[in-house]
Every structure is written in C-alpha cells, then in structure tokens.
Amino acid sequence: MAANASPFKIILGSSSVARRKILAEMGYDFTIMTADIDEKSIRKEIPEELVVALAEAKAEAIISKLESLLNQNKDDTPTLLIAADTAAAILPRIPTGDYINDVEPTLLITADQVVVYEGVIREKPSSKEEARKFMKDYSGGQAATVSSVFVSNLKSGFRKGDWDRVEIHFHEIPDDVIEKLVGTTDSVMGLPKALTEKLLKEAL
C-alpha cells in the first residue's frame, strides 16, 4: 500500500534502523517512538513467548508515554478518549475532532527478536566481542531467529501479536566477513513483512 494512500497512520515503536528500513520499503509513512523498558526483567523460557511478551511490553510503555503527553496537554480530557486523542497529540497531521469517529486510526507497531542457538535463547549481544563470539559459534553451523510483531490500534483498542521463525544454516564464515556481516532478509532483520502486513490488516 502506498504511503499516501493509507487510510491510517503508523507509529513504529522501535529505534532499529533495520526495522525502519523494512517498513519504509513496504511503502508506509510512519512516525518513530521508542519504548524505555528493562527487557531483562521480562523472562520466558520459550523464545516465541518471550519475543511476543517483549513486543507487548514495548507497546504498553509507548502507550503510557503517549498518555503522559496527552495529560500534560489536556488535563481535562477523559481517559476513555485517550485511544483516539493520543494519536492527535503525538502526530500533528492527524485531524483532531470532538468524537472518536472523526479521528483516523493510528496503528502502533512494536517488535522484538532473539536468536536460538543449540536450544539457548540469545538476545542482542552486549558488546562487539560477544557479537563476534556469537558469529564464530554460528560459522559452519545453524541457528534460528524468532521475531515478533505486535500491532495496537490506538483508536479501537484492538491489540494482537504473533511471531515468525527462520532457520539459518551457515557456511564457514571467515573472520573478515564476520566483521562486516549484516542481516539480508526482513525476518532476520527483525520485522517480517508478511506478518506485519497481516497484523496491520487485522488491526483495521
């Protein structure tokens, strides 16, 4: 769908350059917000459950942030109108009206991703050294990425998340390639296009 034809607005709840690039490639115009959460405080043993829980927590954090912005600007606005008016508060392009039905839907997209290696969940490397170690482990072996997408309709209150898993088989990876290696598919980069499109349609 072309950005200028979208009957809704999108907030991408991520600071990831890769996710930003993927969503732009999908033809969407969007605003960026980030969630300030302690990801390490959310633990699940099953990777699919973990990534969905993290994406949902990011959505909740961003919605709370939007509520705070709204309350700063409109102290007398009823809480029940936050779903509609929040979008207008954070995205000036959205027309403001007195009724929920007058406001275009705004969809918040949050996401998360982990790698599963030999049955162990691996989150973002904490350092360049750890990233190199991970890649050396994968050299000549295999791993999987488990990605989640969580979509919240800020107008209707609809929220839904799902996950996508990709198995990756690696050839031997030379050290110089490890230094330059980046993801090459949308799911490996953290925002599966087909899953994102599916959830956006369901949210509307």
C-alpha positions, 0 to 999 in steps of 0.5 A: 500500500502506498504511503499516501494512500493509507487510510491510517497512520503508523507509529513504529515503536522501535529505534532499529534502523533495520526495522525502519528500513523494512517498513519504509520499503513496504511503502508506509509513512510512519512516525518513530517512538521508542519504548524505555523498558528493562527487557531483562526483567521480562523472562520466558523460557520459550523464545516465541513467548518471550519475543511476543511478551517483549513486543507487548511490553514495548507497546504498553510503555509507548502507550503510557508515554503517549498518555503522559503527553496527552495529560500534560496537554489536556488535563481535562480530557477523559481517559476513555478518549485517550485511544483516539486523542493520543494519536492527535497529540503525538502526530500533528497531521492527524485531524483532531475532532470532538468524537472518536469517529472523526479521528483516523486510526493510528496503528502502533507497531512494536517488535522484538527478536532473539536468536536460538542457538543449540536450544539457548535463547540469545538476545542482542549481544552486549558488546562487539566481542560477544557479537563476534563470539556469537558469529564464530559459534554460528560459522559452519553451523545453524541457528534460528531467529524468532521475531515478533510483531505486535500491532495496537490500534490506538483508536479501537483498542484492538491489540494482537501479536504473533511471531515468525521463525527462520532457520539459518544454516551457515557456511564457514564464515571467515573472520573478515566477513564476520566483521562486516556481516549484516542481516539480508532478509526482513525476518532476520532483520527483525520485522517480517513483512508478511506478518506485519502486513497481516497484523496491520490488516487485522488491526483495521 
